[in-house]
Amino acid sequence: MSKPIVAIVGRPNVGKSTLFNRLVGQPFAIVTDQPGTTRDRIIADVSWQGVDFTVVDTGGLEPRPGSQMAQLVKDQVEIAIEEADVVIFIVSVLDGVTAADLEIADLLRRSSKPMVLAANKADNPARRSQALEFYQLGMGDPLPVSAYHGSGTGELLSQVVSLLPPPTPAPPQPQMMKVAIVGRPNVGKSSLLNAILGQERAIVTEVPGTTRDAIDTIFEYGEDKVLLIDTAGIRRRGRVERGVESYGVIRALRAIERADLALLVLEATELITAQDLHVAGYLQQSYKGVVVVVNKWDLVENKDKDSYIAQIRSRFKFLPYAPILFASAKLGSGIKPVLIAAAEVYRKRQERVPTAKLNSLIESATVGHTLPRSGKRQLKVFYVTQADVSPPTFVFFVNDPSLVHFSFQRYLENRLRQAFGFAGTPLRLVFRRRGEQ
């Protein structure tokens, strides 16, 4: 299933990021937030009333940008609105209706997207009554909320869920390796795609993808076929409107959902930015395979790969399993190793480990190792089985899952990797009481 997207939109300083943090951080919002993922995200998955969706934070929208930066933010917000299934329009009761609010309301009406109007900073009864003046925006009933204190956010989420489209299964995808090329704008995604296709030259067909404005390409790699998932219509040069690649994180999200693994493209001359971390974090929490590709390697004078690898490992601590390769898409160098690594990651995601080998490994891993405990209760691991592939999923049956610390889970994952490899792919470890299904 493809998750619907909810965008939070409003002018600067109305509390968009505070609302975003509130929606994804409260106990009622079940968020996939694994240790190590960068906290300064603009995207997070949320579940409310059994409905899963993705919330996107945006920059402060100035309808009449007064600077190049403000124009770039406006471009990004417009892309977020275009990609969203529902928009939360947030205003501030402290400021009342402003000229900018009126212009943003007009922009949102033209988008024809389902809308929830949130009147923020309504922290007391007097301020909640001030929300009534936002009726003049013509956006329906204003909902008083306090993003800071959390009041009204449950009702806000309920309204959002009621407007989301019904879940629909993603279109059937060909049974082949599906690779998304992702990364921020201008790192060379388009050049890498063209270099891959130019080297192989055996393009089978181009097929429409579910990513908006994308063309997927099937090509032959050895005896196999590979589906390359284009993250933003990047092959259709000249037809890309201004700002279409600016909000690359959303486009990457759409592509990642359909892929088995991703080529995460970094730029050698500007190695890691916040947006790189956003995309990498979503790859991790989506349990997708990943190959890190440092592109534009030809522009680096001091080609100290060890130094680059150390920087990447330090910033992407949550992706210690990802292979790191260096390439120049422009010159066509380093492309073959990227394809070889991607094929190996895909193969590892499909591997199954015999139950007997698994239990032998886990028995040796736990004997002599101090197991987690709470008071007089100590964790006991009875047995383990591999429940699924892509990603490899292991179910551990224990006496009490609440005793499993993250450090112990990481220890078990490291032992599994040492014994069986699984390069390039995350592992999903599930802990259940013995007898649970």
MISEVEX-328015 format. One record per atom (N, C-alpha, C): z, x negated, y negated. Coordinates in pm, whole numbers, plus 50000, padded with zeros to 5 digits. Last residue first. Layout:
// MISEVEX-328015
ZXY/...
// end
This chain:
// MISEVEX-328015
518144983051585/516694982051603/516074976551476/521234967951693/520414974751592/518954972951622/522274951151887/522124965351922/521344973151820/523964930451662/523424932051798/523414946751837/522934933851323/523984934351426/523334936051563/520564911051177/521014924351219/522174922951318/518584895050942/519814894151020/520324908251050/515504878550904/516224891350899/517434890150990/513394858150723/514504858250817/515324870950797/510154848750679/511074859850654/512134859750764/508774820250527/509284826550648/510224837850607/505724811450356/507154814850359/507514821050494/503454784950431/503774799250437/505284801450431/502974757550427/502234766250335/502604780750337/503654751050767/503324745750635/502574756250554/504854755551017/504714766650921/504454761750779/506744737351222/505794735451113/505824746651010/508624738151422/507354745351445/506364744351329/510864722151356/510444723551495/509024728751510/511104723351081/511104710251146/510534711151287/511214751151047/510064743550996/509974729751062/513674757151165/512444763251217/511214755451172/515344742550997/515254738751139/514004744751202/514984756550756/514604742350765/514454737850909/516084781150828/514664780250794/514184765850805/518764773950863/517994778850977/516494777850950/519354766650595/519504756950704/518674761150826/519014790950465/518114779950433/518164769150541/521174804550579/519814809550600/518794798550572/523244789550473/523034789350617/521634794350652/522944795650202/522824781650244/522594780650395/523444823150195/522094818350168/521914803950217/525474833850474/525314828450340/523884823650321/526384860250663/525284850650649/525164846350503/528174880550687/528724866950689/527654856250666/526834903950709/527414900950578/527994886850572/526124906850979/525134901350884/525724897650749/527964899551248/528184905851118/527204899651016/526924889451487/528064898651494/528294905951361/523284891051513/524554884351487/525694894551495/520004883551568/521044893151601/522394885951599/517334877451361/518524871351420/519554882351446/513934877651356/515104886451353/516234879851431/511384864551160/512334861951268/513564870751249/508004863451089/509254870651064/510174869251185/505364848750922/506214847951040/507604853651009/503754873850708/504354860850735/505124860650866/502364867050975/501734869250844/502554878050750/504044884351246/503344872851187/502834876851049/507214894651392/505904896851331/505304883651287/509554888151524/509144902151520/507724904051470/510934865651735/509934866751628/509354880751632/514494865551781/513154868451829/512194868851711/517654853051889/516644854851785/515304857851849/521184859151952/519834855051991/518874858351876/523774855751829/523604858751971/522224854652021/525824838751622/524404841651641/524174843551790/528634847351436/528144843851569/526674848051577/530814838651171/529494843151215/529204838451357/534244847951185/533224837551177/531914842951233/537144860451033/535874863551098/534874852251076/539324855050885/539404851451027/538094853951100/537594848250596/538914850650654/538934846050798/534464843950693/535204850850587/536554854750645/532074817750755/533174826450794/533764832950672/529224800350892/529914807350783/531034816150836/529694772551119/529094785251085/529884792150975/529044739551143/530084748651095/529444761551047/527494729051439/527324732051296/528414741951255/527844727051709/528314715951627/528134717951478/525174748051757/526214740251827/526584728251741/523014756451606/524334762051575/525474754651646/520804743251703/521064742751559/522464747451525/520734749551971/521024735651935/521354734451786/520114776851940/521354772852008/521724758551970/517654775551817/518784780951741/520114777451807/516074764352028/516224757551899/517474762251826/516334783852224/516764770352254/517004762552125/515174805352094/516604805852123/517154792252161/512484796552075/513264800051956/514754799151985/511734793552341/511774781752254/512624784452130/511884820652420/512724810552487/512844798052400/509944833152263/511364836352243/512274825852305/507314813452122/507934820152238/509434821852218/506004820851807/506814811251883/507444818652001/502794825751674/503994831751736/504704821051819/500844822551375/501454816951496/502664825051542/499684829951141/499404838251258/500144833851384/500284810550958/500834824050934/500644833151056/498774789151051/500214788751070/500854802551050/496224797150962/496504796051106/497994796351133/496574795550684/496244808450745/496574808150895/497004767950661/498064777350621/497824790850687/494474758950745/495664755450821/496824764750788/492814768950544/492604773450682/493824770450768/493834754450325/493924769050326/493764774450468/493144728150400/494554731850387/494724747050392/490334729950392/491004726350519/492474730650515/489964735450122/489564745350222/490234742650356/490934711450013/491554724149975/491224734850079/489174692050119/490574692250163/491304705250127/486794700349972/486884701950117/488334701650167/487354693249705/487214707349743/487384709349893/487384667649600/488634673049652/488554687349700/484874672849348/485654663949434/486964670549477/483294685849165/483154689549306/483944680749400/483564682448900/482814672148970/482594675349117/485014706048846/483834702748766/482954692648839/487194704849012/486184714949039/484894711748965/488834680449140/488074682349017/486964692149049/492174679549279/490734682149284/490144681849144/494834675949505/494274672249376/492754673449383/497454695949654/496234688249659/495674686149519/500284703149836/499804700249701/498584691349711/501624729250042/500894716750027/500344715449886/504834743650024/503444744749980/502774731049976/507514743450077/506624742950192/505144742550152/509004747949853/508994734249908/507994732350020/509184767449639/507994766149723/507934752149786/511374766349477/511334777649571/510074777449658/510894746149303/511854743649411/511834754649516/508894738549112/508664748949212/509594746849331/509864716748970/509734729548901/509574741148999/509924696449169/511104699049087/511044712849022/507344696449269/508444700049359/509704703549279/506004687649038/505734701049093/506874705449184/507054661649007/507194671648900/507034685848955/506214650049249/507654651049219/507904661449111/503444650749217/504064658549326/505544660449299/503174632749006/502784646748989/503454655549094/504044609149129/504744614149011/504434628948988/502134606349332/503544608049367/504344613749251/499754601649193/499944614449262/501414616849296/498754588248926/499954586249007/500304599549075/496384579448764/496394588948875/497534585948973/496004577448450/496934571248544/497164580848661/494084596548351/493824582148356/494714575148459/492644627148429/493884619448428/493574604648443/490354641148465/490744638548326/492004630048316/490064646248732/489174636148675/489574632348532/491614667948784/492184654848815/491334643648758/491244694848751/490894685948639/491514672048657/494024708948941/492624707748902/492484698548780/495974710149203/496014704049070/494574700849030/496834736549391/495664728349360/495804723249217/498884746549651/498864742749510/497694733149487/498644773349858/498214759449845/498144756549696/500564797350032/500144791449904/499744776849924/501084830350171/500874816150184/500364810450052/503484854450056/502104850150078/502054834950095/505784869349992/505664862950123/504214859250155/506304878249744/505364886249821/505124880549960/507884858949638/508554871549673/507624881049747/505924838449607/507084836849696/507664850249737/504164849349423/503674845249555/504814844149653/505884851849206/505404864049272/504804860949408/506294825049144/507424833249186/506974845949256/503724817849063/504304811649182/505474819849235/503504833348828/502604835748940/503174829949069/505594822148672/505534836448701/504704839148826/504844795248657/506054798848731/506094813648764/502584797748496/502454792048630/503644796048716/503854807048265/502984816248338/502704811048479/505254784448179/506014796248223/505124805648305/503474756048323/503934764548213/504704776248269/502624723848418/503334736148458/503824743348334/500574704648306/500834707248446/501454720848476/497994697248164/499104705548115/499714712148238/496234682348308/496564677548174/497654685848107/495854695848548/496464682648551/496924677948414/496694729148596/495854720048519/496544706548507/496704747148909/497384741248794/496414731948722/496244774749110/495554764149037/496384759948916/496914783649420/497574783849290/497064771949210/495294801849640/495154788649580/495744789649442/497104822049871/496524819849739/496364805049712/496754844350153/497284832550086/496564830749954/495924869550206/496814863050302/497494851150237/495744895049946/495424882250007/496384878550118/496414917149803/495394918849907/495144906149987/498324908649620/498674919549712/497684920349828/496944890449462/497904885449561/498234896149664/495544907049288/494824899249388/495744894749500/497584918049132/496674926949206/495984919349319/498644894149023/499464902849107/498594911849194/496564885348863/496944877448980/497754885849077/496644904948668/495454903948752/495764895848879/499144898648560/498914911848621/497714911248714/498714872548466/499744875048566/499514888448636/496784872348265/496414868148399/497444871248504/496114883348010/497224888548089/496994885448236/493774870547929/495054866847870/496224871447956/491324878148014/492034868548099/493424865348047/490674896147810/490744901147947/491474891348037/490364887547549/491714890247596/491814894347741/487194901347503/488274893247447/489624897347503/485474907347814/485854910747678/487024902047633/483024892647997/484474893347984/484824896247839/480474887348032/480814901548035/482314903548022/480324860448029/479564867447926/479874882247923/480544857648382/480664851748250/479804859448151/481734867748636/480824874948548/480974869948405/483634854848774/482264849948792/481294856848697/486054866948728/485804854148662/484384849148682/487464890748756/486044891348732/485514878248679/490014880348813/489764887248686/488274888048655/490314869049068/491464875349003/491164882448872/488614873349369/488474869249230/489524876549148/489014862549683/489394873549594/489474868049452/486924855049946/487514849749823/487764861149727/487054856250283/486944865150167/487664858650050/485194838650523/486344838650434/486054848250317/484304834250864/484014839950733/485304840850652/483694805451077/484444817051031/483904822150897/482624782051147/482224793551228/482884806451181/482514769850826/482414766350967/481884778251045/482604796450639/483284783550642/483374779250787/480694818250447/480914812250577/481554798550562/482074843350227/481214832050256/481594826050391/482324870450014/482474866150153/481524854350176/483954877949718/482824871049779/483174866849920/484634904549493/485054896049602/483814890049668/484914909749160/483914909349266/484424899649371/486804930948944/486674919149029/485524920849126/487644951948783/486664942548729/486484930148816/490734954648950/489814959948852/488924948948797/490904949749291/491304944249162/490274948749060/489534958949507/490394968749441/490964963249312/486064947649494/487454946949536/488264957649466/482744949249620/483724953449519/485124952549575/481264919249750/481764932849773/482764936549665/478524899649832/479544902349730/479954916849745/477914879050121/477724891050041/478774891449932/477664851850205/477224862850289/476944875150204/476734820050114/477334832450065/476784844050146/476774791150174/476444801650271/477134814550229/477584770150014/476244775749993/475854786650091/479674751549997/479364757850125/477954763950125/479564742949733/479614733049840/479184739249973/479504766249587/478404756849574/478364746649686/481914777949651/480684784649694/479494775149688/483624758849536/483754762549678/482444768649727/482734759349271/482644746949348/482744749749498/483364785249194/481954781349199/481764768549280/486174783549209/485444793349288/483994788949304/486614763749016/486994761349155/486244770849248/485714776348784/485034764248829/485344761348975/487574797248770/486164800248784/485394788248837/489944782248736/489784791248851/488304794148877/490744764448534/489574761248615/489414769948738/492594771248354/492964760248443/491804756448535/492094793148187/491574779948150/492054768348235/494994813648246/493654811548193/493354796748169/496934806348548/496784810848410/495364808148361/496104817648882/496594807948786/496364813148646/494344820449197/495204825449091/495684814049002/492324832649433/492394821149343/493144825749218/493104843949759/493064846849615/493134833649538/491604848950065/492164838749976/491994842949831/491734859150388/491564864250251/492334855150157/490104855750693/491034849450601/490714854050459/489414888550831/489084874550806/490124868850712/488514917650870/489414909350949/488974894850936/488224934050549/487634927450665/488664918850737/490374961550473/489864948350440/489264941950565/490374995150368/490364985650479/489734972450437/492145000850059/490925001850141/490954991750254/495635009050080/494575000650027/493345002150116/496825042750076/496605030050147/495485022250081/498615054549796/497395055349877/497205042049948/501205073549655/500775061149721/499545063549806/500425092549361/500895091949500/500395079249566/501205078049039/500255083949133/500805083349275/504135086648849/503355076948924/502375083849017/505775105148734/504425103748678/503545094148757/508235103348855/507525116148863/506095115348814/508995077548782/508605080148921/507815093148933/509695082248511/508605073148546/508085076248686/511885099448541/510675104248475/509485095448509/513635081648669/513225093948738/511965099648676/514005062448472/513325058848595/512845071048672/515405078648284/514135072348249/513345068748374/517725084348422/516805095348392/515425089948355/518735058048423/518465065048549/517495076448528/519115052348154/518055045348226/517745051648362/521205064348021/519905070948016/518835064148099/522905034047958/522915048647957/521495054047943/522945006147942/522445012448065/522415027448063/523564990647725/524684996247802/524245003047931/520974982347648/522074972747651/523214977847740/519405004747644/519064994347739/520224984647756/520135036047616/520715023647565/520435012947670/518085063947521/518585054347618/519295043047543/516695096047490/517655086247435/518165076947545/513375103247505/514535102247593/515495091847534/511365127147342/511955113747339/513225113447422/508825146447482/510255145847457/510755131447453/505605137447333/506485144847422/507945142947388/504395124047130/504345117747263/505245125047363/504385128146854/503485135946939/503345130447079/506015117146670/505005108346728/504005115946815/507925135846611/506755135546522/505695125646571/510005131346782/509055141946818/507795140946733/511745114046671/510555108046731/509625118546791/513985127446589/512935125346489/511665119546549/515745127246803/514925139146782/513785136646683/517375105346799/516165104346879/515205115946853/519685111546672/518605106246590/517295104946667/521405117946876/520795129146802/519655124346714/522165092546949/521355100347042/520695111946971/523765085346734/522475078646750/521575086246847/525935102146784/525195103046658/523825096746671/526855093947043/526285107247020/525475108346892/525605059847099/526685069547078/526055083147047/523365044047134/524615039847198/525775049547181/520385040647149/521125053147129/522475051647198/518595020747186/519745017647101/520515030347064/515405038647215/516425028847254/517505027247146/513735063247343/514355060247213/515565051547238/510845063047523/512255059147532/512765055447394/508475083147659/508935078247529/510435075747536/506095077447900/507495081247881/507945074947750/502805088048000/503685081147906/505115086547915/499645082048150/500925089248151/501975081048078/496925073147929/497825069748039/499075078448034/495045075047730/495165086247824/496045082947944/494545058247521/494465052547655/494515063147764/495045072947296/493635070347329/493485064547469/497815071647294/497155084647319/495705082447361/498195044947224/498565049447358/497925062847392/497335045046955/496685036347054/496955041247196/499235062446848/497825066146845/497025058046947/501545047446886/501425060546951/499965064946956/500985026346713/501045023846856/500905036846934/501135040046469/499865034046510/499845030946659/503825047946468/502775058046459/501435052446507/505105023046472/505295032446584/504175042746586/504315013346220/503825006646341/503975015546464/505755029846053/504275030546050/503695024146176/508575043346238/507935033846147/506425035746151/511315063646279/509875062946299/509265053746194/514315043246311/513585055646289/512105053646314/515895021546357/514845020046257/514165033246223/517615030246553/518185023946434/517165022946321/516105038946763/516705049246679/517295043246552/513065024146847/514465021646813/514995032646722/510965027947143/511175027846998/512675026146973/508645022547400/510025021347355/510085020047203/506885037547643/506765034347500/508175034347444/505865029347950/507095032847880/506925028147736/503085041248128/503545032848019/504875038247966/501595038948451/502485046248360/502935036348253/499735021348545/499625035248590/500495044348504/498064994648366/499245002448405/498875016248457/495874981148267/496194979348409/497284988848458/495904988447997/494724991548079/495054990948228/498324977447918/498144991947914/496994996048005/497704950247949/498804956148026/498684971248031/495684947847759/495354945947900/496434952047988/497224952047531/496134961347562/495694960147706/498874929747542/499464942947558/498394953147593/497004909247493/497724909847620/498294923747646/496184915047232/495204914947341/495894916447476/498644911347102/498014924647103/496984925647215/498944883847137/499914893047197/499314907147207/496754875146985/496794872247128/497774881547201/497614883846734/496394889546792/496344887146942/499814867646697/500024882146705/498804888946765/498484842946681/499414845546790/499644860446808/497034845946444/496304844446569/497214847446688/498474872246242/498294858246281/497514857846412/498884898646201/498764890246083/498584875646114/497584927946355/498094914246367/497844905946242/498434957846353/497564950446262/498034935946258/500234964546557/498924971146553/497934964146462/501994943046744/501724945546603/500334951646593/504264943647004/502924947746963/502874950246811/505964918347171/506024928147063/504644930947006/504864915147519/505294910147389/505324921247285/506174932347811/505094927647724/505684922347593/506964935248160/507394933848022/506234928747938/506374957148420/505814945948344/506364946348202/507324966248747/507564967748603/507074955148533/505994982349027/506154969648957/506294972248808/507545002749283/506555000149179/506884987049111/508435025549538/508315011549495/507245010449386/510715051249586/509375047949539/509355033549488/513305058849642/512405056049755/510995052549715/514485060249394/514295072549470/513265070649582/512985030349315/513835041049263/513475053849336/512554995749306/512495007749390/513465018049334/510534970049162/511684979049154/511474990549252/509504936949091/509364948949174/510664956849171/508504923048777/509464924148887/509214937148962/507424901248521/507054910848625/508154911248730/508094881148366/507654893148295/507284904148392/510934859248410/509724866148455/509334877448359/512764837848412/512144842248289/510824849048321/513744829348647/514354841548593/513584846748473/511864817648924/512184816648782/512714829848728/513464816649237/512384822049156/512794821649009/515844808549354/514874798449315/513764803649228/516404835749576/516914823949507/515804814149475/514464865249506/514954855049596/515434842849520/514394896049456/514704884949366/515304873849450/513294926349454/513054914549537/513224902449448/515664950949372/514674941349324/514524930049424/516514982649328/516424973049437/515304963349402/518524995649103/517164990549110/517104979649216/521185000749106/520305011649150/518865007049162/522324976949008/522424979949151/521474990949196/519964962248772/521094970648806/521164973248956/517674947948707/518864940748744/520054948948784/515474961548619/515304953748741/516584947148789/516374975148392/515734982648500/515664974548629/517404954248233/518274964948279/517654972148399/515134939248176/516234933148252/517174943648309/513724958948027/513164953048150/514274947248237/515454962347811/515204973547903/514654968348035/515224937047699/516544941847741/516394953347839/512534936847634/513014927747738/514394931747788/512524957447434/511684958147555/512234949447667/513804961947188/514594961047311/513794961747439/512494960046953/512994973546987/513774973447118/511224936546865/512664938646841/513154952946862/507824946846798/508864936546817/510274941846790/506784978546955/506704968046852/507814957846874/505944983247306/506574987047180/506434975747080/506044989547659/505274986347538/506054990847414/506034982147992/506934985247881/506274980347752/504164995748261/504244986148150/505204991148043/504024997448602/504625004048486/504784993448377/501835001548876/502354992748771/502845001148654/502075007349235/501695011149098/502405002248997/501164986049506/502234991349421/501684995649286/499224995149778/499204988049651/500244994349559/500004991650119/500005000050000/500004991249875/
// end
